């Protein structure tokens, strides 16, 4: 009963007229085959008239099926399996198999041995079965790749690959998902993901670890669903077009250069932001230029000398981080490579600095010649900053002098400027309110 119930469930929802046409076509073609065999038997007994009549009826039945039934079945058949591109590659096993088939062909043709012809037909049938089965395996598949929203260079991430099998009855076996890209593209999927078995009307998911070695934009123009099922003679790859694009941010883990400049940077910020305010910054010795109203009398009485209270300004954590991408033209490839390496160090250092002030919840503005964020909490703009640092490239067409001049009006805000400009070309008004990091020092 369970078997009948399962058959009933399978039959429910099927294309019943299509199956009826199929059964009718098989039955009529079987009858035509019997008539053809009967005509051959009649011809051997010398009854030529009846043999010709039987052969004629067999041809009529076959022609009627091709004209009346086959078009109906074709109209009801989904041709979606013909719409996707499949690439073929002969494997080493397949080459050995074809060589063996060639040897059998030569032997059968030279000897005329019926057994060799039967073996040859079986070998050729194996190739046909392999092609049909692998084509069925690749039919009705859907592919989905899930990646994290934010990805950093040199930091492993966990991605997931899901393959869905939409076929009504047939499972899929031994599938590999691979990246198929154009030359020059930085591919997202660099290693194959293996799926041993996917049931019909179901899906399977595999997690994998990805690591992107450098910042920038990674594109995947296509993925491939590949199989060698069932015999491994041919490797078939179904191409799945994709427009996937992934922006990889620079690494934000502190570098050696960052640890070297952080104490200096903190000192510069503190010295810049000493002034009037509400929060006590420090107590120091009295200078003749100081106002008496800032004297700390308790500290002065304890130490026996006048002490002055310094207050932190309200905008103590306000700063501008500026990256100047302009580089001079170079004649040699070695110099260009060296400058490119220094520029990558500068971008990584800018990312580390931005991430540091994001962690301390500073108010920050990031500026390059082509974009500038608003002065706001670093948490609101940090990913805009990292995205810009992922895209930015050296600029040999314009000078950075104009960009540095645009920073002059912000004389009350502390600035961290990363540039390749010579020190003698820096505007004098910037020195007192800025900390400069020169690419030659990296």
C-alpha positions as CSV (number, residue, x, y, z in Angstrom):
1,X,0.0,0.0,0.0
2,X,2.8,2.4,0.8
3,X,4.3,1.8,-2.6
4,X,1.0,2.5,-4.3
5,X,0.6,5.7,-2.2
6,X,4.0,6.8,-3.3
7,X,3.2,6.2,-6.9
8,X,0.0,8.1,-6.5
9,X,1.8,11.0,-5.0
10,X,4.3,11.0,-7.9
11,X,1.6,10.9,-10.4
12,X,-0.4,13.7,-8.8
13,X,0.6,17.0,-10.4
14,X,2.4,15.4,-13.4
15,X,1.6,16.3,-17.0
16,X,-0.9,13.5,-17.6
17,X,-1.6,14.3,-21.3
18,X,2.1,14.4,-22.0
19,X,2.6,11.0,-20.3
20,X,-0.4,9.6,-22.3
21,X,1.1,10.9,-25.5
22,X,4.5,9.3,-24.6
23,X,2.9,6.0,-23.8
24,X,0.9,6.0,-27.0
25,X,4.0,6.8,-29.0
26,X,6.0,4.0,-27.4
27,X,3.2,1.5,-28.0
28,X,2.8,2.4,-31.7
29,X,6.5,2.4,-32.3
30,X,6.7,-1.1,-30.6
31,X,3.9,-2.2,-33.0
32,X,5.9,-0.8,-36.0
33,X,9.0,-2.7,-34.8
34,X,7.0,-5.9,-34.6
35,X,5.7,-5.3,-38.2
36,X,9.2,-4.6,-39.4
37,X,10.5,-7.9,-37.9
38,X,7.5,-9.7,-39.3
39,X,8.2,-8.4,-42.8
40,X,11.8,-9.6,-42.5
41,X,10.5,-13.1,-41.6
42,X,8.0,-13.0,-44.5
43,X,10.7,-12.0,-46.9
44,X,12.9,-15.0,-45.9
45,X,10.0,-17.3,-46.7
46,X,9.5,-15.8,-50.2
47,X,6.2,-14.0,-49.5
48,X,7.3,-10.7,-50.9
49,X,3.9,-9.1,-51.1
50,X,3.0,-9.6,-47.5
51,X,6.5,-8.6,-46.5
52,X,6.3,-5.3,-48.4
53,X,2.8,-4.6,-46.9
54,X,4.1,-5.2,-43.4
55,X,7.1,-3.0,-44.0
56,X,4.9,-0.3,-45.5
57,X,2.6,-0.4,-42.4
58,X,5.6,-0.1,-40.1
59,X,6.8,3.0,-42.0
60,X,3.3,4.5,-41.9
61,X,3.0,4.0,-38.1
62,X,6.4,5.5,-37.5
63,X,5.6,8.5,-39.8
64,X,2.3,9.0,-38.0
65,X,4.0,9.1,-34.6
66,X,6.6,11.7,-35.9
67,X,3.9,13.9,-37.4
68,X,1.0,13.6,-34.9
69,X,2.4,12.8,-31.5
70,X,6.0,14.1,-31.4
71,X,5.0,17.8,-32.0
72,X,2.5,17.6,-29.2
73,X,5.1,16.2,-26.8
74,X,7.6,18.9,-28.0
75,X,5.2,21.7,-27.2
76,X,4.7,20.4,-23.7
77,X,8.4,19.8,-23.0
78,X,10.4,22.5,-21.1
79,X,13.5,23.4,-23.0
80,X,15.2,25.2,-20.1
81,X,17.9,22.5,-20.1
82,X,19.0,23.7,-23.5
83,X,19.4,27.3,-22.5
84,X,22.5,27.0,-20.3
85,X,26.0,26.8,-21.5
86,X,28.0,23.6,-20.9
87,X,31.7,23.3,-21.5
88,X,33.4,20.0,-22.1
89,X,36.9,18.8,-21.2
90,X,38.2,15.3,-21.9
91,X,39.7,13.7,-18.9
92,X,42.7,11.4,-18.8
93,X,40.4,8.5,-18.0
94,X,38.2,9.5,-21.0
95,X,41.3,9.6,-23.3
96,X,42.3,6.1,-22.2
97,X,38.7,4.9,-22.8
98,X,38.5,6.4,-26.3
99,X,41.9,4.8,-27.1
100,X,40.5,1.4,-26.1
101,X,37.4,2.0,-28.2
102,X,39.6,2.8,-31.2
103,X,41.5,-0.4,-30.7
104,X,38.2,-2.4,-30.6
105,X,37.0,-0.6,-33.8
106,X,40.1,-1.6,-35.7
107,X,39.9,-5.2,-34.4
108,X,36.2,-5.4,-35.3
109,X,36.7,-4.0,-38.8
110,X,39.6,-6.2,-39.6
111,X,38.1,-9.5,-38.2
112,X,34.4,-9.0,-38.7
113,X,33.9,-10.8,-35.4
114,X,30.3,-10.3,-34.2
115,X,31.4,-10.5,-30.5
116,X,33.8,-7.5,-31.1
117,X,30.9,-5.5,-32.6
118,X,28.8,-6.3,-29.6
119,X,31.6,-5.2,-27.3
120,X,32.0,-2.0,-29.4
121,X,28.3,-1.2,-29.2
122,X,28.5,-1.6,-25.4
123,X,31.5,0.8,-25.2
124,X,29.8,3.4,-27.4
125,X,26.6,3.0,-25.3
126,X,28.7,3.8,-22.2
127,X,29.8,7.1,-23.7
128,X,26.2,7.9,-24.6
129,X,24.9,7.0,-21.1
130,X,27.7,9.1,-19.5
131,X,26.7,12.2,-21.6
132,X,23.0,11.8,-20.9
133,X,23.4,11.2,-17.1
134,X,25.9,14.1,-16.6
135,X,23.5,16.4,-18.5
136,X,20.6,15.4,-16.3
137,X,22.8,15.9,-13.2
138,X,23.5,19.5,-14.3
139,X,19.8,20.3,-15.1
140,X,17.6,22.2,-12.7
141,X,20.3,23.6,-10.4
142,X,20.3,27.0,-8.7
143,X,23.4,28.6,-7.2
144,X,23.6,31.1,-4.3
145,X,26.8,32.5,-2.7
146,X,26.6,34.3,0.6
147,X,29.4,36.6,1.8
148,X,29.8,38.9,4.9
149,X,28.9,42.5,4.5
150,X,32.3,43.8,5.5
151,X,35.5,42.1,4.4
152,X,39.1,43.1,5.3
153,X,42.3,42.1,3.6
154,X,44.4,39.4,5.1
155,X,41.5,38.5,7.5
156,X,39.8,35.1,7.0
157,X,36.0,35.2,6.5
158,X,33.4,32.4,6.4
159,X,31.3,32.2,3.2
160,X,28.6,29.8,2.3
161,X,27.8,28.2,-1.1
162,X,24.3,26.7,-1.6
163,X,23.2,24.6,-4.5
164,X,19.5,23.9,-5.0
165,X,18.2,21.0,-7.1
166,X,14.8,21.8,-8.6
167,X,14.3,18.6,-10.5
168,X,11.1,16.7,-9.7
169,X,12.5,13.2,-9.5
170,X,16.3,13.0,-10.2
171,X,19.0,13.8,-7.6
172,X,22.3,15.3,-8.5
173,X,25.7,13.6,-7.7
174,X,29.3,14.7,-7.4
175,X,29.1,18.4,-8.1
176,X,31.9,21.0,-7.7
177,X,31.3,24.8,-7.7
178,X,34.3,26.7,-9.1
179,X,35.0,30.3,-10.0
180,X,35.1,31.1,-13.7
181,X,36.4,34.5,-14.5
182,X,37.9,36.7,-17.2
183,X,41.6,37.3,-17.4
184,X,42.7,40.2,-15.1
185,X,39.8,39.8,-12.7
186,X,40.5,39.2,-9.0
187,X,38.3,36.2,-8.4
188,X,36.2,35.7,-5.3
189,X,36.0,31.9,-5.4
190,X,39.5,30.5,-5.8
191,X,38.9,27.0,-4.5
192,X,36.3,24.4,-5.6
193,X,33.4,23.5,-3.2
194,X,32.3,19.9,-3.4
195,X,28.8,18.6,-3.1
196,X,28.6,14.7,-3.1
197,X,24.8,14.4,-3.3
198,X,21.8,16.8,-3.6
199,X,18.3,15.2,-3.4
200,X,15.5,16.3,-5.8
201,X,13.5,19.3,-4.7
202,X,16.1,20.1,-2.1
203,X,19.3,22.0,-1.5
204,X,22.7,21.6,0.1
205,X,25.0,24.2,1.7
206,X,28.7,24.1,2.3
207,X,30.7,26.6,4.4
208,X,34.2,27.6,3.3
209,X,36.9,30.0,4.5
210,X,38.1,32.7,2.1
211,X,41.1,34.9,2.4
212,X,41.8,38.0,0.3
213,X,45.4,39.0,0.2
214,X,45.0,42.6,-0.7
215,X,42.5,45.5,-0.7
216,X,40.5,46.4,-3.8
217,X,37.5,45.2,-5.7
218,X,37.1,41.5,-6.4
219,X,34.7,40.5,-9.3
220,X,33.3,37.1,-10.3
221,X,31.9,37.2,-13.8
222,X,30.7,33.6,-13.7
223,X,30.7,30.5,-11.6
224,X,30.9,26.9,-12.9
225,X,29.0,23.9,-11.7
226,X,31.2,21.0,-12.7
227,X,30.8,17.2,-12.7
228,X,32.4,14.0,-13.9
229,X,29.5,11.8,-13.1
230,X,29.0,8.9,-13.8
231,X,32.2,7.5,-15.4
232,X,34.6,10.4,-15.5
233,X,35.2,10.3,-19.2
234,X,34.2,14.0,-19.7
235,X,34.3,16.9,-17.2
236,X,31.2,19.0,-17.9
237,X,31.0,22.5,-16.6
238,X,27.7,24.4,-16.5
239,X,28.4,28.2,-16.6
240,X,26.3,30.4,-14.3
241,X,26.7,34.1,-15.1
242,X,27.3,36.4,-12.2
243,X,27.7,40.1,-11.5
244,X,29.1,39.6,-8.0
245,X,31.4,42.3,-6.8
246,X,33.1,42.4,-3.4
247,X,34.9,45.4,-1.9
248,X,37.7,44.3,0.3
249,X,38.8,47.0,2.8
250,X,42.5,47.5,3.8
251,X,43.7,45.6,6.8
252,X,43.0,47.5,10.1
253,X,45.2,45.5,12.4
254,X,47.9,47.8,13.8
255,X,51.2,47.8,11.8
256,X,54.7,48.6,13.0
257,X,54.5,52.1,11.5
258,X,51.2,52.7,13.4
259,X,52.8,51.7,16.8
260,X,55.7,54.0,16.1
261,X,53.7,57.1,15.3
262,X,50.8,56.6,17.9
263,X,52.7,58.1,20.9
264,X,53.8,61.0,18.8
265,X,50.3,61.4,17.4
266,X,48.8,61.4,20.9
267,X,51.3,64.0,22.1
268,X,50.6,66.3,19.1
269,X,46.8,66.0,19.7
270,X,47.2,66.8,23.4
271,X,49.4,69.9,22.7
272,X,47.1,71.1,20.0
273,X,44.0,70.9,22.3
274,X,45.3,72.5,25.4
275,X,43.3,75.6,26.1
276,X,40.2,76.8,27.7
277,X,37.4,74.4,28.5
278,X,35.6,72.7,31.3
279,X,37.6,69.5,32.0
280,X,40.9,69.6,33.8
281,X,43.7,68.6,31.4
282,X,46.9,68.9,33.6
283,X,48.7,71.0,36.2
284,X,52.0,72.7,35.3
285,X,54.4,75.3,36.5
286,X,53.4,79.0,36.2
287,X,54.8,81.1,33.3
288,X,54.9,84.8,33.3
289,X,52.4,84.9,30.3
290,X,49.8,82.9,32.2
291,X,46.6,84.5,33.6
292,X,46.4,84.5,37.4
293,X,42.8,83.3,37.3
294,X,44.1,79.8,36.3
295,X,46.4,79.4,39.3
296,X,45.7,76.3,41.3
297,X,46.2,77.6,44.8
298,X,46.0,74.3,46.6
299,X,48.6,72.7,44.4
300,X,50.7,75.9,44.7
301,X,50.5,75.7,48.5
302,X,51.5,72.1,48.6
303,X,54.5,72.5,46.2
304,X,55.6,75.9,47.4
305,X,55.5,77.2,43.8
306,X,52.8,78.6,41.6
307,X,50.9,76.0,39.6
308,X,48.6,76.6,36.6
309,X,45.5,74.5,35.7
310,X,45.2,73.5,32.0
311,X,41.8,72.6,30.6
312,X,40.8,70.4,27.7
313,X,38.9,72.0,24.9
314,X,35.5,70.7,24.1
315,X,36.6,69.6,20.7
316,X,39.5,67.5,22.0
317,X,38.7,64.5,19.8
318,X,37.9,66.4,16.6
319,X,40.3,65.7,13.8
320,X,40.7,65.5,10.1
321,X,42.4,62.5,8.5
322,X,43.7,63.4,5.0
323,X,45.3,61.1,2.4
324,X,47.0,62.7,-0.6
325,X,47.3,60.1,-3.4
326,X,49.4,62.2,-5.8
327,X,52.7,60.5,-6.8
328,X,55.3,61.8,-9.2
329,X,55.9,60.1,-12.5
330,X,58.8,57.6,-12.7
331,X,60.8,56.5,-15.6
332,X,61.7,53.0,-14.5
333,X,59.5,50.1,-13.5
334,X,61.5,49.5,-10.4
335,X,60.9,53.0,-9.1
336,X,57.2,52.7,-9.9
337,X,57.0,49.4,-8.0
338,X,58.7,50.9,-5.0
339,X,56.4,53.9,-5.0
340,X,53.4,51.6,-5.4
341,X,54.5,49.6,-2.4
342,X,54.9,52.7,-0.3
343,X,51.5,53.9,-1.3
344,X,50.0,50.6,-0.2
345,X,51.7,51.1,3.2
346,X,50.2,54.6,3.4
347,X,46.7,53.3,2.6
348,X,47.0,50.6,5.3
349,X,48.3,53.1,7.8
350,X,45.4,55.4,7.0
351,X,43.0,52.5,7.6
352,X,44.7,51.7,11.0
353,X,44.5,55.3,12.1
354,X,40.8,55.6,11.1
355,X,40.0,52.4,12.9
356,X,41.8,53.6,16.0
357,X,39.8,56.8,16.2
358,X,36.6,54.8,15.5
359,X,37.4,52.6,18.5
360,X,38.0,55.6,20.8
361,X,34.7,57.2,19.5
362,X,36.4,60.3,18.1
363,X,34.7,62.9,15.9
364,X,36.5,62.7,12.6
365,X,36.4,63.9,9.0
366,X,38.2,61.9,6.2
367,X,39.4,63.8,3.1
368,X,40.9,62.9,-0.2
369,X,41.0,65.0,-3.4
370,X,37.8,63.3,-4.7
371,X,35.7,63.0,-1.6
372,X,35.3,64.3,1.9
373,X,33.1,63.0,4.7
374,X,31.2,65.3,7.1
375,X,32.7,66.0,10.5
376,X,30.8,63.5,12.6
377,X,31.2,60.5,14.8
378,X,33.8,58.1,13.4
379,X,31.3,55.3,13.9
380,X,29.0,56.8,11.3
381,X,31.6,57.2,8.5
382,X,34.1,54.5,9.2
383,X,32.9,52.1,6.5
384,X,32.7,55.0,4.0
385,X,36.3,55.7,4.8
386,X,37.3,52.1,4.4
387,X,35.4,51.8,1.1
388,X,37.2,54.9,-0.2
389,X,40.6,53.4,0.9
390,X,39.7,50.2,-0.9
391,X,39.1,52.0,-4.2
392,X,41.8,54.7,-4.0
393,X,44.7,54.5,-6.5
394,X,47.9,56.5,-6.9
395,X,47.3,59.7,-9.0
396,X,50.2,60.8,-11.2
397,X,48.1,63.3,-13.1
398,X,47.6,66.0,-10.5
399,X,49.7,67.7,-7.9
400,X,48.9,67.4,-4.2
401,X,49.7,71.0,-3.5
402,X,46.2,72.2,-4.2
403,X,44.8,69.5,-1.9
404,X,47.0,70.6,0.9
405,X,46.0,74.2,0.4
406,X,42.3,73.1,0.8
407,X,43.1,72.0,4.4
408,X,44.5,75.4,5.4
409,X,41.1,77.0,6.5
410,X,40.6,74.3,9.1
411,X,43.3,75.8,11.4
412,X,41.4,75.1,14.6
413,X,41.1,71.4,13.9
414,X,43.9,68.9,14.3
415,X,44.9,67.2,11.0
416,X,46.7,64.0,10.2
417,X,48.0,64.3,6.7
418,X,49.6,61.4,4.7
419,X,51.4,62.8,1.7
420,X,54.3,62.4,-0.7
421,X,54.8,66.2,-1.1
422,X,58.3,67.5,-0.2
423,X,58.5,69.1,3.2
424,X,59.5,72.5,1.7
425,X,56.2,72.6,-0.2
426,X,53.9,72.3,2.8
427,X,52.0,75.5,3.6
428,X,53.4,77.1,6.7
429,X,50.0,77.6,8.3
430,X,49.5,73.8,8.3
431,X,52.5,72.9,10.4
432,X,51.1,74.2,13.7
433,X,47.9,72.3,13.5
434,X,48.9,69.1,11.6
435,X,50.9,66.0,12.0
436,X,52.5,64.9,8.7
437,X,53.3,61.4,7.6
438,X,55.5,61.3,4.5
439,X,55.6,58.4,2.2
440,X,59.4,58.5,2.0
441,X,59.5,57.6,5.7
442,X,57.4,54.5,5.4
